[in-house]
Amino acid sequence: MNLNTKTQIKNNHNKAENFFLDIKSGLQNTPKKLSSKYFYDEIGDELFQKIMAMPEYYLTQCELDIFKNKTAEIADLITSDSSPFDLIELGAGDAMKSSYFLKYLVDKGTDFTYMPIDISGNILSILQEKLEKNIPELHTVCLEGEYFEMLNKAAALSSRRKVILFLGGNIGNMELEEAYHFCSGLKQNLAAGDQLLIGFDLKKNPHTILNAYNDKTGITAAFNLNLLTRINRELDADFDLKEFQHYQTYDPVSGACRSYLVSLVDQVVTIDQTSISFKENELIDMEVSQKFSEEDIKELAEKSGFEIKGEIRDSKNWFIDSVWTVTK
Ligand SMILES: C[S@@+](CC[C@H](N)C(=O)[O-])C[C@H]1O[C@@H](n2cnc3c(N)ncnc32)[C@H](O)[C@@H]1O
């Protein structure tokens, strides 16, 4: 395959069926739970872009500070081995931050192919268009699907060394145990010398954290409620959005910031042929946004078999992009 093209590869195998089965089993669980990976339909993508632009959502500005102002430091850490590589971004979204780094590498004449992976085909199309316009020289292969299945596709396309980007709040959207299994799985899929640049939002003043996910404008609430709209549309369900309310918590001890939807009344919702009962005040667990200490980061790297090669912090010291190497 010629990788010197703008390519989009999709894996839509069983997509609708998996969505249905995950939603049904999550809502039959106690407590009820929905996976935040399903937030990202066309409207969800747009709402997430609005979240990133909110002044309260400090994560964007922190990581932008790193990617805009410390680009050379990032490049030094991942291009110390000067061989060509594949830069694979997991959950790339609109690559708002990483595109500064892509431009820097292209301007330096670095030999690499950018492979963004995202479950949302919509955001990948937006990204591809943006990259074609702003960095036309960039070699891009967009991979639409789940992290690991598309990482395998990337490995099948090219045997060059791999640098994985996993930015923003993505690792934080996993429970700690899940994050450990995820990083261990990544290591199994990589070879000695491959690298991972992974973003961690640090524990900080609890008010700052809670405000970032509990905005007064209601954008985060709309982002959560939009998953019910998506389920109504795609799975023939009848959620009444007026009967659900967004609720956000932050526990500064564990570092878990959690989004819930609260059922405001006793109600029964039908999804396809299945009835799901809600008690008044019953919760749906929607998303965790885990915050980390420096010790948590070290422990996660060591436990999952990586060596920390370096780290870059924003000027407020609120966020770390940590660079890990596979030693084998
Ligand atoms: C919170 S956004 C962050 C986007 C980007 N990393 C950033 O920092 O701006 C998460 C992105 O990951 C994608 N995503 C979430 N779960 C995924 C999964 N299991 N496989 C592939 N993509 C996923 C979503 O579609 C979304 O674009």
The ligand as an SDF file (V2000), in Angstrom:
LIG
                    3D

 27 29  0  0  0  0  0  0  0  0999 V2000
  -12.0590   13.3100   25.0280 C   0  0  0  0  0  0  0  0  0  0  0  0
  -11.8540   13.2710   23.2680 S   0  0  0  0  0  0  0  0  0  0  0  0
  -10.1560   13.7640   23.1810 C   0  0  0  0  0  0  0  0  0  0  0  0
   -9.6350   14.0600   21.8250 C   0  0  0  0  0  0  0  0  0  0  0  0
   -8.1240   14.3540   21.7520 C   0  0  0  0  0  0  0  0  0  0  0  0
   -7.3500   13.2230   22.2570 N   0  0  0  0  0  0  0  0  0  0  0  0
   -7.7700   15.6020   22.5110 C   0  0  0  0  0  0  0  0  0  0  0  0
   -7.0590   15.5020   23.5190 O   0  0  0  0  0  0  0  0  0  0  0  0
   -8.1950   16.6880   22.1090 O   0  0  0  0  0  0  0  0  0  0  0  0
  -11.7910   11.5540   23.0150 C   0  0  0  0  0  0  0  0  0  0  0  0
  -11.6750   11.0950   21.5630 C   0  0  0  0  0  0  0  0  0  0  0  0
  -11.3700    9.6880   21.5890 O   0  0  0  0  0  0  0  0  0  0  0  0
  -12.2760    8.9710   20.7580 C   0  0  0  0  0  0  0  0  0  0  0  0
  -12.4830    7.6510   21.3980 N   0  0  0  0  0  0  0  0  0  0  0  0
  -13.0360    7.4040   22.6090 C   0  0  0  0  0  0  0  0  0  0  0  0
  -13.0230    6.0770   22.8850 N   0  0  0  0  0  0  0  0  0  0  0  0
  -12.4580    5.4780   21.8150 C   0  0  0  0  0  0  0  0  0  0  0  0
  -12.1420    4.1210   21.4930 C   0  0  0  0  0  0  0  0  0  0  0  0
  -12.4250    3.1300   22.3370 N   0  0  0  0  0  0  0  0  0  0  0  0
  -11.5290    3.8520   20.3130 N   0  0  0  0  0  0  0  0  0  0  0  0
  -11.2340    4.8660   19.4380 C   0  0  0  0  0  0  0  0  0  0  0  0
  -11.5100    6.1700   19.6970 N   0  0  0  0  0  0  0  0  0  0  0  0
  -12.0980    6.4760   20.8570 C   0  0  0  0  0  0  0  0  0  0  0  0
  -13.5180    9.8240   20.6920 C   0  0  0  0  0  0  0  0  0  0  0  0
  -14.2650    9.6070   19.5020 O   0  0  0  0  0  0  0  0  0  0  0  0
  -12.9540   11.2540   20.7850 C   0  0  0  0  0  0  0  0  0  0  0  0
  -12.6920   11.8080   19.5110 O   0  0  0  0  0  0  0  0  0  0  0  0
  1  2  1  0
  2  3  1  0
  2 10  1  0
  3  4  1  0
  4  5  1  0
  5  6  1  0
  5  7  1  0
  7  8  2  0
  7  9  1  0
 10 11  1  0
 11 12  1  0
 11 26  1  0
 12 13  1  0
 13 14  1  0
 13 24  1  0
 14 15  1  0
 14 23  1  0
 15 16  2  0
 16 17  1  0
 17 18  1  0
 17 23  2  0
 18 19  1  0
 18 20  2  0
 20 21  1  0
 21 22  2  0
 22 23  1  0
 24 25  1  0
 24 26  1  0
 26 27  1  0
M  CHG  2   2   1   9  -1
M  END
$$$$
